[in-house]
Structure formats: C-alpha cells, structure tokens
C-alpha cells in the first residue's frame, strides 16, 4: 500500500476486502529484508490475527511474482479465536 512517512524503513501491508476495497492490515519492518515497492505482492508470516482484522508480529517471507494483488484477500487472515482484545 505504501511506506512509512516518519523515516522508518517499513511498509504498509494491505489486503482486499470482499467489496474490492484495499484494507490496511499492518506495518512491516523492512530492516534487513529484500526491497519491496508499492504494488508488490508479499508473503508474510505472523504470530496471530486479531478479531479487528490485524496481523501481529509479522515477518516478510518473500516477494511473490506468481500472484496478482487482487488475489490477496482479507479472508486469508487466520484469526486466533483465543485472542482477547
């Protein structure tokens, strides 16, 4: 979706909702990671997803060139049902 504007080396990661709108999922540190650009599809891993549709403690796995942005949908986020917040 974009990059942090406060001078941090991080990107904003988003997923598409069912209505086709882009949803901000989380921020992603790029320190020591491969470079990414706006529009790239990235694979991440994360500790858990919250009921508020956020990913927590994420890590960049790789940039994907075999997927298109519209294939990245919010229903891919796995919610940890035991998480309370």
PDB file of N, CA, C and O in Angstrom:
ATOM      1  N   UNK A   1       0.820  -1.196   0.000  1.00  0.00           N
ATOM      2  CA  UNK A   1       0.000   0.000   0.000  1.00  0.00           C
ATOM      3  C   UNK A   1       0.862   1.258   0.000  1.00  0.00           C
ATOM      4  O   UNK A   1       0.505   2.257  -0.624  1.00  0.00           O
ATOM      5  N   UNK A   2       1.985   1.213   0.691  1.00  0.00           N
ATOM      6  CA  UNK A   2       2.827   2.390   0.777  1.00  0.00           C
ATOM      7  C   UNK A   2       3.959   2.182   1.760  1.00  0.00           C
ATOM      8  O   UNK A   2       4.223   1.063   2.200  1.00  0.00           O
ATOM      9  N   UNK A   3       4.622   3.271   2.097  1.00  0.00           N
ATOM     10  CA  UNK A   3       5.757   3.216   3.013  1.00  0.00           C
ATOM     11  C   UNK A   3       5.523   4.168   4.173  1.00  0.00           C
ATOM     12  O   UNK A   3       4.755   5.124   4.064  1.00  0.00           O
ATOM     13  N   UNK A   4       6.195   3.895   5.282  1.00  0.00           N
ATOM     14  CA  UNK A   4       6.112   4.746   6.458  1.00  0.00           C
ATOM     15  C   UNK A   4       6.678   6.118   6.104  1.00  0.00           C
ATOM     16  O   UNK A   4       7.748   6.213   5.502  1.00  0.00           O
ATOM     17  N   UNK A   5       5.977   7.160   6.470  1.00  0.00           N
ATOM     18  CA  UNK A   5       6.409   8.522   6.142  1.00  0.00           C
ATOM     19  C   UNK A   5       7.185   9.176   7.266  1.00  0.00           C
ATOM     20  O   UNK A   5       7.546  10.348   7.154  1.00  0.00           O
ATOM     21  N   UNK A   6       7.455   8.455   8.354  1.00  0.00           N
ATOM     22  CA  UNK A   6       8.161   9.020   9.510  1.00  0.00           C
ATOM     23  C   UNK A   6       9.632   8.654   9.525  1.00  0.00           C
ATOM     24  O   UNK A   6      10.277   8.759  10.569  1.00  0.00           O
ATOM     25  N   UNK A   7      10.180   8.227   8.395  1.00  0.00           N
ATOM     26  CA  UNK A   7      11.598   7.933   8.304  1.00  0.00           C
ATOM     27  C   UNK A   7      11.987   6.523   8.706  1.00  0.00           C
ATOM     28  O   UNK A   7      13.172   6.189   8.705  1.00  0.00           O
ATOM     29  N   UNK A   8      11.025   5.696   9.048  1.00  0.00           N
ATOM     30  CA  UNK A   8      11.315   4.305   9.384  1.00  0.00           C
ATOM     31  C   UNK A   8      11.376   3.485   8.101  1.00  0.00           C
ATOM     32  O   UNK A   8      10.710   3.807   7.117  1.00  0.00           O
ATOM     33  N   UNK A   9      12.164   2.443   8.118  1.00  0.00           N
ATOM     34  CA  UNK A   9      12.269   1.561   6.963  1.00  0.00           C
ATOM     35  C   UNK A   9      11.178   0.502   7.060  1.00  0.00           C
ATOM     36  O   UNK A   9      11.443  -0.647   7.414  1.00  0.00           O
ATOM     37  N   UNK A  10       9.952   0.898   6.743  1.00  0.00           N
ATOM     38  CA  UNK A  10       8.825  -0.027   6.850  1.00  0.00           C
ATOM     39  C   UNK A  10       7.783   0.264   5.774  1.00  0.00           C
ATOM     40  O   UNK A  10       7.713   1.357   5.211  1.00  0.00           O
ATOM     41  N   UNK A  11       6.987  -0.754   5.518  1.00  0.00           N
ATOM     42  CA  UNK A  11       5.931  -0.663   4.511  1.00  0.00           C
ATOM     43  C   UNK A  11       4.582  -0.914   5.156  1.00  0.00           C
ATOM     44  O   UNK A  11       4.498  -1.535   6.216  1.00  0.00           O
ATOM     45  N   UNK A  12       3.529  -0.431   4.519  1.00  0.00           N
ATOM     46  CA  UNK A  12       2.160  -0.694   4.947  1.00  0.00           C
ATOM     47  C   UNK A  12       1.621  -1.813   4.067  1.00  0.00           C
ATOM     48  O   UNK A  12       1.652  -1.722   2.840  1.00  0.00           O
ATOM     49  N   UNK A  13       1.123  -2.874   4.710  1.00  0.00           N
ATOM     50  CA  UNK A  13       0.636  -4.056   4.005  1.00  0.00           C
ATOM     51  C   UNK A  13      -0.890  -4.048   4.016  1.00  0.00           C
ATOM     52  O   UNK A  13      -1.505  -3.738   5.037  1.00  0.00           O
ATOM     53  N   UNK A  14      -1.490  -4.382   2.901  1.00  0.00           N
ATOM     54  CA  UNK A  14      -2.946  -4.397   2.812  1.00  0.00           C
ATOM     55  C   UNK A  14      -3.463  -5.650   2.134  1.00  0.00           C
ATOM     56  O   UNK A  14      -2.731  -6.354   1.439  1.00  0.00           O
ATOM     57  N   UNK A  15      -4.729  -5.907   2.350  1.00  0.00           N
ATOM     58  CA  UNK A  15      -5.457  -6.999   1.700  1.00  0.00           C
ATOM     59  C   UNK A  15      -6.755  -6.429   1.147  1.00  0.00           C
ATOM     60  O   UNK A  15      -7.250  -5.410   1.629  1.00  0.00           O
ATOM     61  N   UNK A  16      -7.297  -7.083   0.146  1.00  0.00           N
ATOM     62  CA  UNK A  16      -8.564  -6.634  -0.423  1.00  0.00           C
ATOM     63  C   UNK A  16      -9.743  -7.239   0.326  1.00  0.00           C
ATOM     64  O   UNK A  16      -9.756  -8.429   0.638  1.00  0.00           O
ATOM     65  N   UNK A  17     -10.739  -6.388   0.611  1.00  0.00           N
ATOM     66  CA  UNK A  17     -11.986  -6.849   1.230  1.00  0.00           C
ATOM     67  C   UNK A  17     -12.904  -7.394   0.149  1.00  0.00           C
ATOM     68  O   UNK A  17     -12.633  -7.253  -1.044  1.00  0.00           O
ATOM     69  N   UNK A  18     -13.995  -8.019   0.582  1.00  0.00           N
ATOM     70  CA  UNK A  18     -14.962  -8.598  -0.362  1.00  0.00           C
ATOM     71  C   UNK A  18     -15.551  -7.539  -1.292  1.00  0.00           C
ATOM     72  O   UNK A  18     -15.924  -7.851  -2.422  1.00  0.00           O
ATOM     73  N   UNK A  19     -15.639  -6.276  -0.822  1.00  0.00           N
ATOM     74  CA  UNK A  19     -16.195  -5.206  -1.653  1.00  0.00           C
ATOM     75  C   UNK A  19     -15.173  -4.622  -2.637  1.00  0.00           C
ATOM     76  O   UNK A  19     -15.467  -3.671  -3.362  1.00  0.00           O
ATOM     77  N   UNK A  20     -13.965  -5.210  -2.650  1.00  0.00           N
ATOM     78  CA  UNK A  20     -12.931  -4.763  -3.583  1.00  0.00           C
ATOM     79  C   UNK A  20     -12.069  -3.623  -3.087  1.00  0.00           C
ATOM     80  O   UNK A  20     -11.152  -3.200  -3.789  1.00  0.00           O
ATOM     81  N   UNK A  21     -12.340  -3.112  -1.887  1.00  0.00           N
ATOM     82  CA  UNK A  21     -11.543  -2.014  -1.331  1.00  0.00           C
ATOM     83  C   UNK A  21     -10.328  -2.572  -0.602  1.00  0.00           C
ATOM     84  O   UNK A  21     -10.385  -3.640   0.008  1.00  0.00           O
ATOM     85  N   UNK A  22      -9.237  -1.832  -0.676  1.00  0.00           N
ATOM     86  CA  UNK A  22      -8.000  -2.224  -0.020  1.00  0.00           C
ATOM     87  C   UNK A  22      -8.089  -1.898   1.465  1.00  0.00           C
ATOM     88  O   UNK A  22      -8.484  -0.795   1.843  1.00  0.00           O
ATOM     89  N   UNK A  23      -7.724  -2.851   2.295  1.00  0.00           N
ATOM     90  CA  UNK A  23      -7.796  -2.732   3.754  1.00  0.00           C
ATOM     91  C   UNK A  23      -6.378  -2.753   4.323  1.00  0.00           C
ATOM     92  O   UNK A  23      -5.585  -3.627   3.972  1.00  0.00           O
ATOM     93  N   UNK A  24      -6.054  -1.800   5.197  1.00  0.00           N
ATOM     94  CA  UNK A  24      -4.735  -1.767   5.830  1.00  0.00           C
ATOM     95  C   UNK A  24      -4.658  -2.881   6.874  1.00  0.00           C
ATOM     96  O   UNK A  24      -5.408  -2.878   7.850  1.00  0.00           O
ATOM     97  N   UNK A  25      -3.762  -3.815   6.667  1.00  0.00           N
ATOM     98  CA  UNK A  25      -3.598  -4.937   7.570  1.00  0.00           C
ATOM     99  C   UNK A  25      -2.601  -4.627   8.683  1.00  0.00           C
ATOM    100  O   UNK A  25      -2.883  -4.880   9.854  1.00  0.00           O
ATOM    101  N   UNK A  26      -1.428  -4.077   8.323  1.00  0.00           N
ATOM    102  CA  UNK A  26      -0.385  -3.850   9.310  1.00  0.00           C
ATOM    103  C   UNK A  26       0.788  -3.113   8.682  1.00  0.00           C
ATOM    104  O   UNK A  26       0.827  -2.865   7.477  1.00  0.00           O
ATOM    105  N   UNK A  27       1.734  -2.777   9.534  1.00  0.00           N
ATOM    106  CA  UNK A  27       3.010  -2.241   9.085  1.00  0.00           C
ATOM    107  C   UNK A  27       4.020  -3.373   9.078  1.00  0.00           C
ATOM    108  O   UNK A  27       3.873  -4.338   9.829  1.00  0.00           O
ATOM    109  N   UNK A  28       5.037  -3.269   8.247  1.00  0.00           N
ATOM    110  CA  UNK A  28       6.026  -4.327   8.098  1.00  0.00           C
ATOM    111  C   UNK A  28       7.420  -3.713   8.072  1.00  0.00           C
ATOM    112  O   UNK A  28       7.729  -2.912   7.190  1.00  0.00           O
ATOM    113  N   UNK A  29       8.269  -4.085   9.039  1.00  0.00           N
ATOM    114  CA  UNK A  29       9.648  -3.610   9.048  1.00  0.00           C
ATOM    115  C   UNK A  29      10.394  -4.210   7.865  1.00  0.00           C
ATOM    116  O   UNK A  29      10.270  -5.400   7.578  1.00  0.00           O
ATOM    117  N   UNK A  30      11.163  -3.383   7.187  1.00  0.00           N
ATOM    118  CA  UNK A  30      11.963  -3.847   6.058  1.00  0.00           C
ATOM    119  C   UNK A  30      13.452  -3.903   6.395  1.00  0.00           C
ATOM    120  O   UNK A  30      14.275  -4.153   5.513  1.00  0.00           O
ATOM    121  N   UNK A  31      13.804  -3.676   7.650  1.00  0.00           N
ATOM    122  CA  UNK A  31      15.203  -3.727   8.063  1.00  0.00           C
ATOM    123  C   UNK A  31      15.775  -5.121   7.810  1.00  0.00           C
ATOM    124  O   UNK A  31      15.276  -6.113   8.340  1.00  0.00           O
ATOM    125  N   UNK A  32      16.826  -5.182   6.994  1.00  0.00           N
ATOM    126  CA  UNK A  32      17.482  -6.437   6.683  1.00  0.00           C
ATOM    127  C   UNK A  32      16.703  -7.334   5.735  1.00  0.00           C
ATOM    128  O   UNK A  32      17.064  -8.496   5.545  1.00  0.00           O
ATOM    129  N   UNK A  33      15.634  -6.807   5.136  1.00  0.00           N
ATOM    130  CA  UNK A  33      14.792  -7.602   4.225  1.00  0.00           C
ATOM    131  C   UNK A  33      15.031  -7.175   2.783  1.00  0.00           C
ATOM    132  O   UNK A  33      15.628  -6.132   2.516  1.00  0.00           O
ATOM    133  N   UNK A  34      14.551  -8.005   1.859  1.00  0.00           N
ATOM    134  CA  UNK A  34      14.669  -7.649   0.454  1.00  0.00           C
ATOM    135  C   UNK A  34      13.805  -6.415   0.165  1.00  0.00           C
ATOM    136  O   UNK A  34      12.771  -6.223   0.804  1.00  0.00           O
ATOM    137  N   UNK A  35      14.218  -5.591  -0.781  1.00  0.00           N
ATOM    138  CA  UNK A  35      13.440  -4.381  -1.091  1.00  0.00           C
ATOM    139  C   UNK A  35      12.087  -4.725  -1.708  1.00  0.00           C
ATOM    140  O   UNK A  35      11.944  -5.711  -2.430  1.00  0.00           O
ATOM    141  N   UNK A  36      11.111  -3.895  -1.407  1.00  0.00           N
ATOM    142  CA  UNK A  36       9.778  -4.036  -1.987  1.00  0.00           C
ATOM    143  C   UNK A  36       9.363  -2.688  -2.550  1.00  0.00           C
ATOM    144  O   UNK A  36       9.918  -1.648  -2.194  1.00  0.00           O
ATOM    145  N   UNK A  37       8.373  -2.726  -3.440  1.00  0.00           N
ATOM    146  CA  UNK A  37       7.844  -1.479  -3.981  1.00  0.00           C
ATOM    147  C   UNK A  37       6.319  -1.519  -3.900  1.00  0.00           C
ATOM    148  O   UNK A  37       5.726  -2.588  -3.751  1.00  0.00           O
ATOM    149  N   UNK A  38       5.702  -0.369  -3.997  1.00  0.00           N
ATOM    150  CA  UNK A  38       4.244  -0.296  -3.939  1.00  0.00           C
ATOM    151  C   UNK A  38       3.670  -1.154  -5.057  1.00  0.00           C
ATOM    152  O   UNK A  38       4.100  -1.067  -6.207  1.00  0.00           O
ATOM    153  N   UNK A  39       2.700  -1.980  -4.706  1.00  0.00           N
ATOM    154  CA  UNK A  39       2.072  -2.872  -5.663  1.00  0.00           C
ATOM    155  C   UNK A  39       2.620  -4.285  -5.635  1.00  0.00           C
ATOM    156  O   UNK A  39       2.020  -5.194  -6.209  1.00  0.00           O
ATOM    157  N   UNK A  40       3.771  -4.487  -4.965  1.00  0.00           N
ATOM    158  CA  UNK A  40       4.310  -5.843  -4.850  1.00  0.00           C
ATOM    159  C   UNK A  40       3.372  -6.712  -4.012  1.00  0.00           C
ATOM    160  O   UNK A  40       2.730  -6.232  -3.079  1.00  0.00           O
ATOM    161  N   UNK A  41       3.307  -7.980  -4.357  1.00  0.00           N
ATOM    162  CA  UNK A  41       2.614  -8.971  -3.538  1.00  0.00           C
ATOM    163  C   UNK A  41       3.680  -9.609  -2.668  1.00  0.00           C
ATOM    164  O   UNK A  41       4.689 -10.106  -3.169  1.00  0.00           O
ATOM    165  N   UNK A  42       3.453  -9.595  -1.358  1.00  0.00           N
ATOM    166  CA  UNK A  42       4.427 -10.180  -0.437  1.00  0.00           C
ATOM    167  C   UNK A  42       3.781 -11.295   0.369  1.00  0.00           C
ATOM    168  O   UNK A  42       2.589 -11.256   0.674  1.00  0.00           O
ATOM    169  N   UNK A  43       4.577 -12.269   0.698  1.00  0.00           N
ATOM    170  CA  UNK A  43       4.144 -13.335   1.595  1.00  0.00           C
ATOM    171  C   UNK A  43       4.695 -13.006   2.973  1.00  0.00           C
ATOM    172  O   UNK A  43       5.884 -12.726   3.129  1.00  0.00           O
ATOM    173  N   UNK A  44       3.816 -13.043   3.972  1.00  0.00           N
ATOM    174  CA  UNK A  44       4.232 -12.769   5.343  1.00  0.00           C
ATOM    175  C   UNK A  44       3.857 -13.944   6.227  1.00  0.00           C
ATOM    176  O   UNK A  44       2.966 -14.729   5.900  1.00  0.00           O
ATOM    177  N   UNK A  45       4.549 -14.052   7.347  1.00  0.00           N
ATOM    178  CA  UNK A  45       4.048 -14.917   8.401  1.00  0.00           C
ATOM    179  C   UNK A  45       3.794 -14.005   9.595  1.00  0.00           C
ATOM    180  O   UNK A  45       4.369 -12.920   9.687  1.00  0.00           O
ATOM    181  N   UNK A  46       2.939 -14.443  10.500  1.00  0.00           N
ATOM    182  CA  UNK A  46       2.568 -13.612  11.634  1.00  0.00           C
ATOM    183  C   UNK A  46       2.199 -14.509  12.800  1.00  0.00           C
ATOM    184  O   UNK A  46       1.822 -15.667  12.619  1.00  0.00           O
ATOM    185  N   UNK A  47       2.314 -13.952  14.005  1.00  0.00           N
ATOM    186  CA  UNK A  47       2.041 -14.722  15.204  1.00  0.00           C
ATOM    187  C   UNK A  47       0.559 -15.052  15.318  1.00  0.00           C
ATOM    188  O   UNK A  47       0.190 -16.196  15.585  1.00  0.00           O
ATOM    189  N   UNK A  48      -0.300 -14.036  15.113  1.00  0.00           N
ATOM    190  CA  UNK A  48      -1.738 -14.268  15.137  1.00  0.00           C
ATOM    191  C   UNK A  48      -2.472 -13.120  14.468  1.00  0.00           C
ATOM    192  O   UNK A  48      -1.937 -12.020  14.323  1.00  0.00           O
ATOM    193  N   UNK A  49      -3.709 -13.394  14.062  1.00  0.00           N
ATOM    194  CA  UNK A  49      -4.601 -12.372  13.538  1.00  0.00           C
ATOM    195  C   UNK A  49      -5.618 -12.039  14.612  1.00  0.00           C
ATOM    196  O   UNK A  49      -6.051 -12.924  15.351  1.00  0.00           O
ATOM    197  N   UNK A  50      -6.006 -10.772  14.710  1.00  0.00           N
ATOM    198  CA  UNK A  50      -6.957 -10.359  15.741  1.00  0.00           C
ATOM    199  C   UNK A  50      -8.373 -10.278  15.171  1.00  0.00           C
ATOM    200  O   UNK A  50      -8.574 -10.282  13.956  1.00  0.00           O
ATOM    201  N   UNK A  51      -9.333 -10.206  16.067  1.00  0.00           N
ATOM    202  CA  UNK A  51     -10.733 -10.065  15.663  1.00  0.00           C
ATOM    203  C   UNK A  51     -10.968  -8.731  14.948  1.00  0.00           C
ATOM    204  O   UNK A  51     -11.954  -8.579  14.228  1.00  0.00           O
ATOM    205  N   UNK A  52     -10.067  -7.769  15.145  1.00  0.00           N
ATOM    206  CA  UNK A  52     -10.166  -6.472  14.469  1.00  0.00           C
ATOM    207  C   UNK A  52      -9.477  -6.498  13.100  1.00  0.00           C
ATOM    208  O   UNK A  52      -9.239  -5.453  12.495  1.00  0.00           O
ATOM    209  N   UNK A  53      -9.163  -7.696  12.626  1.00  0.00           N
ATOM    210  CA  UNK A  53      -8.531  -7.902  11.323  1.00  0.00           C
ATOM    211  C   UNK A  53      -7.178  -7.212  11.206  1.00  0.00           C
ATOM    212  O   UNK A  53      -6.932  -6.444  10.276  1.00  0.00           O
ATOM    213  N   UNK A  54      -6.309  -7.499  12.165  1.00  0.00           N
ATOM    214  CA  UNK A  54      -4.936  -7.019  12.158  1.00  0.00           C
ATOM    215  C   UNK A  54      -4.017  -8.221  12.301  1.00  0.00           C
ATOM    216  O   UNK A  54      -4.381  -9.208  12.941  1.00  0.00           O
ATOM    217  N   UNK A  55      -2.837  -8.149  11.714  1.00  0.00           N
ATOM    218  CA  UNK A  55      -1.824  -9.185  11.894  1.00  0.00           C
ATOM    219  C   UNK A  55      -0.811  -8.667  12.909  1.00  0.00           C
ATOM    220  O   UNK A  55      -0.426  -7.499  12.880  1.00  0.00           O
ATOM    221  N   UNK A  56      -0.388  -9.551  13.803  1.00  0.00           N
ATOM    222  CA  UNK A  56       0.510  -9.166  14.893  1.00  0.00           C
ATOM    223  C   UNK A  56       1.833  -9.916  14.759  1.00  0.00           C
ATOM    224  O   UNK A  56       1.860 -11.104  14.438  1.00  0.00           O
ATOM    225  N   UNK A  57       2.927  -9.201  15.009  1.00  0.00           N
ATOM    226  CA  UNK A  57       4.295  -9.717  14.934  1.00  0.00           C
ATOM    227  C   UNK A  57       4.548 -10.387  13.583  1.00  0.00           C
ATOM    228  O   UNK A  57       4.730 -11.601  13.484  1.00  0.00           O
ATOM    229  N   UNK A  58       4.551  -9.555  12.564  1.00  0.00           N
ATOM    230  CA  UNK A  58       4.697 -10.080  11.204  1.00  0.00           C
ATOM    231  C   UNK A  58       6.148 -10.100  10.750  1.00  0.00           C
ATOM    232  O   UNK A  58       6.999  -9.393  11.290  1.00  0.00           O
ATOM    233  N   UNK A  59       6.404 -10.911   9.766  1.00  0.00           N
ATOM    234  CA  UNK A  59       7.728 -11.042   9.194  1.00  0.00           C
ATOM    235  C   UNK A  59       7.578 -11.247   7.684  1.00  0.00           C
ATOM    236  O   UNK A  59       6.720 -12.006   7.234  1.00  0.00           O
ATOM    237  N   UNK A  60       8.411 -10.570   6.921  1.00  0.00           N
ATOM    238  CA  UNK A  60       8.409 -10.745   5.468  1.00  0.00           C
ATOM    239  C   UNK A  60       9.076 -12.071   5.126  1.00  0.00           C
ATOM    240  O   UNK A  60      10.214 -12.323   5.523  1.00  0.00           O
ATOM    241  N   UNK A  61       8.362 -12.917   4.389  1.00  0.00           N
ATOM    242  CA  UNK A  61       8.920 -14.194   3.933  1.00  0.00           C
ATOM    243  C   UNK A  61       9.574 -14.004   2.571  1.00  0.00           C
ATOM    244  O   UNK A  61      10.734 -14.367   2.376  1.00  0.00           O
ATOM    245  N   UNK A  62       8.820 -13.430   1.627  1.00  0.00           N
ATOM    246  CA  UNK A  62       9.353 -13.211   0.285  1.00  0.00           C
ATOM    247  C   UNK A  62       8.394 -12.364  -0.533  1.00  0.00           C
ATOM    248  O   UNK A  62       7.216 -12.232  -0.202  1.00  0.00           O
ATOM    249  N   UNK A  63       8.919 -11.797  -1.599  1.00  0.00           N
ATOM    250  CA  UNK A  63       8.093 -11.115  -2.598  1.00  0.00           C
ATOM    251  C   UNK A  63       7.604 -12.191  -3.556  1.00  0.00           C
ATOM    252  O   UNK A  63       8.379 -13.042  -3.994  1.00  0.00           O
ATOM    253  N   UNK A  64       6.314 -12.148  -3.880  1.00  0.00           N
ATOM    254  CA  UNK A  64       5.708 -13.156  -4.764  1.00  0.00           C
ATOM    255  C   UNK A  64       5.496 -12.549  -6.141  1.00  0.00           C
ATOM    256  O   UNK A  64       4.873 -11.494  -6.265  1.00  0.00           O
ATOM    257  N   UNK A  65       6.004 -13.200  -7.171  1.00  0.00           N
ATOM    258  CA  UNK A  65       5.745 -12.744  -8.541  1.00  0.00           C
ATOM    259  C   UNK A  65       4.756 -13.674  -9.249  1.00  0.00           C
ATOM    260  O   UNK A  65       4.438 -13.477 -10.422  1.00  0.00           O
ATOM    261  N   UNK A  66       4.275 -14.689  -8.521  1.00  0.00           N
ATOM    262  CA  UNK A  66       3.326 -15.634  -9.106  1.00  0.00           C
ATOM    263  C   UNK A  66       1.877 -15.320  -8.735  1.00  0.00           C
ATOM    264  O   UNK A  66       0.969 -16.051  -9.130  1.00  0.00           O
ATOM    265  N   UNK A  67       1.651 -14.246  -7.983  1.00  0.00           N
ATOM    266  CA  UNK A  67       0.306 -13.839  -7.564  1.00  0.00           C
ATOM    267  C   UNK A  67       0.057 -12.393  -7.967  1.00  0.00           C
ATOM    268  O   UNK A  67       0.990 -11.598  -8.079  1.00  0.00           O
ATOM    269  N   UNK A  68      -1.202 -12.065  -8.182  1.00  0.00           N
ATOM    270  CA  UNK A  68      -1.614 -10.700  -8.510  1.00  0.00           C
ATOM    271  C   UNK A  68      -2.213 -10.061  -7.258  1.00  0.00           C
ATOM    272  O   UNK A  68      -2.744 -10.771  -6.404  1.00  0.00           O
ATOM    273  N   UNK A  69      -2.138  -8.739  -7.132  1.00  0.00           N
ATOM    274  CA  UNK A  69      -2.679  -8.076  -5.939  1.00  0.00           C
ATOM    275  C   UNK A  69      -4.131  -8.435  -5.632  1.00  0.00           C
ATOM    276  O   UNK A  69      -4.468  -8.622  -4.463  1.00  0.00           O
ATOM    277  N   UNK A  70      -4.999  -8.538  -6.631  1.00  0.00           N
ATOM    278  CA  UNK A  70      -6.414  -8.821  -6.371  1.00  0.00           C
ATOM    279  C   UNK A  70      -6.640 -10.218  -5.770  1.00  0.00           C
ATOM    280  O   UNK A  70      -7.728 -10.512  -5.275  1.00  0.00           O
ATOM    281  N   UNK A  71      -5.608 -11.076  -5.814  1.00  0.00           N
ATOM    282  CA  UNK A  71      -5.709 -12.398  -5.204  1.00  0.00           C
ATOM    283  C   UNK A  71      -5.425 -12.369  -3.695  1.00  0.00           C
ATOM    284  O   UNK A  71      -5.590 -13.381  -3.014  1.00  0.00           O
ATOM    285  N   UNK A  72      -5.009 -11.241  -3.188  1.00  0.00           N
ATOM    286  CA  UNK A  72      -4.666 -11.093  -1.770  1.00  0.00           C
ATOM    287  C   UNK A  72      -5.894 -10.553  -1.032  1.00  0.00           C
ATOM    288  O   UNK A  72      -6.122  -9.344  -0.992  1.00  0.00           O
ATOM    289  N   UNK A  73      -6.670 -11.452  -0.456  1.00  0.00           N
ATOM    290  CA  UNK A  73      -7.948 -11.078   0.138  1.00  0.00           C
ATOM    291  C   UNK A  73      -7.954 -11.275   1.652  1.00  0.00           C
ATOM    292  O   UNK A  73      -7.223 -12.104   2.193  1.00  0.00           O
ATOM    293  N   UNK A  74      -8.785 -10.503   2.306  1.00  0.00           N
ATOM    294  CA  UNK A  74      -8.852 -10.483   3.765  1.00  0.00           C
ATOM    295  C   UNK A  74      -9.237 -11.843   4.344  1.00  0.00           C
ATOM    296  O   UNK A  74      -8.903 -12.134   5.493  1.00  0.00           O
ATOM    297  N   UNK A  75      -9.923 -12.666   3.585  1.00  0.00           N
ATOM    298  CA  UNK A  75     -10.319 -13.982   4.107  1.00  0.00           C
ATOM    299  C   UNK A  75      -9.123 -14.918   4.298  1.00  0.00           C
ATOM    300  O   UNK A  75      -9.274 -16.003   4.861  1.00  0.00           O
ATOM    301  N   UNK A  76      -7.942 -14.513   3.838  1.00  0.00           N
ATOM    302  CA  UNK A  76      -6.737 -15.311   4.059  1.00  0.00           C
ATOM    303  C   UNK A  76      -6.178 -15.131   5.468  1.00  0.00           C
ATOM    304  O   UNK A  76      -5.368 -15.942   5.918  1.00  0.00           O
ATOM    305  N   UNK A  77      -6.596 -14.087   6.163  1.00  0.00           N
ATOM    306  CA  UNK A  77      -6.116 -13.835   7.522  1.00  0.00           C
ATOM    307  C   UNK A  77      -6.755 -14.834   8.477  1.00  0.00           C
ATOM    308  O   UNK A  77      -7.980 -14.923   8.559  1.00  0.00           O
ATOM    309  N   UNK A  78      -5.938 -15.578   9.189  1.00  0.00           N
ATOM    310  CA  UNK A  78      -6.437 -16.554  10.160  1.00  0.00           C
ATOM    311  C   UNK A  78      -6.533 -15.875  11.517  1.00  0.00           C
ATOM    312  O   UNK A  78      -5.542 -15.375  12.049  1.00  0.00           O
ATOM    313  N   UNK A  79      -7.735 -15.863  12.064  1.00  0.00           N
ATOM    314  CA  UNK A  79      -7.978 -15.229  13.364  1.00  0.00           C
ATOM    315  C   UNK A  79      -7.755 -16.259  14.469  1.00  0.00           C
ATOM    316  O   UNK A  79      -8.287 -17.368  14.421  1.00  0.00           O
ATOM    317  N   UNK A  80      -6.957 -15.871  15.465  1.00  0.00           N
ATOM    318  CA  UNK A  80      -6.763 -16.717  16.635  1.00  0.00           C
ATOM    319  C   UNK A  80      -7.959 -16.514  17.542  1.00  0.00           C
ATOM    320  O   UNK A  80      -8.072 -15.477  18.196  1.00  0.00           O
ATOM    321  N   UNK A  81      -8.843 -17.477  17.589  1.00  0.00           N
ATOM    322  CA  UNK A  81     -10.104 -17.330  18.322  1.00  0.00           C
ATOM    323  C   UNK A  81      -9.883 -17.186  19.828  1.00  0.00           C
ATOM    324  O   UNK A  81     -10.769 -16.696  20.528  1.00  0.00           O
ATOM    325  N   UNK A  82      -8.728 -17.598  20.340  1.00  0.00           N
ATOM    326  CA  UNK A  82      -8.451 -17.477  21.763  1.00  0.00           C
ATOM    327  C   UNK A  82      -7.920 -16.113  22.162  1.00  0.00           C
ATOM    328  O   UNK A  82      -7.788 -15.826  23.352  1.00  0.00           O
ATOM    329  N   UNK A  83      -7.612 -15.265  21.182  1.00  0.00           N
ATOM    330  CA  UNK A  83      -7.058 -13.937  21.482  1.00  0.00           C
ATOM    331  C   UNK A  83      -8.165 -13.002  21.932  1.00  0.00           C
ATOM    332  O   UNK A  83      -9.208 -12.921  21.284  1.00  0.00           O
ATOM    333  N   UNK A  84      -7.954 -12.299  23.028  1.00  0.00           N
ATOM    334  CA  UNK A  84      -8.979 -11.380  23.547  1.00  0.00           C
ATOM    335  C   UNK A  84      -8.470  -9.962  23.476  1.00  0.00           C
ATOM    336  O   UNK A  84      -7.484  -9.612  24.125  1.00  0.00           O
ATOM    337  N   UNK A  85      -9.140  -9.145  22.687  1.00  0.00           N
ATOM    338  CA  UNK A  85      -8.832  -7.715  22.615  1.00  0.00           C
ATOM    339  C   UNK A  85      -9.955  -6.995  21.925  1.00  0.00           C
ATOM    340  O   UNK A  85      -9.897  -5.776  21.759  1.00  0.00           O
TER     341      UNK A  85
END
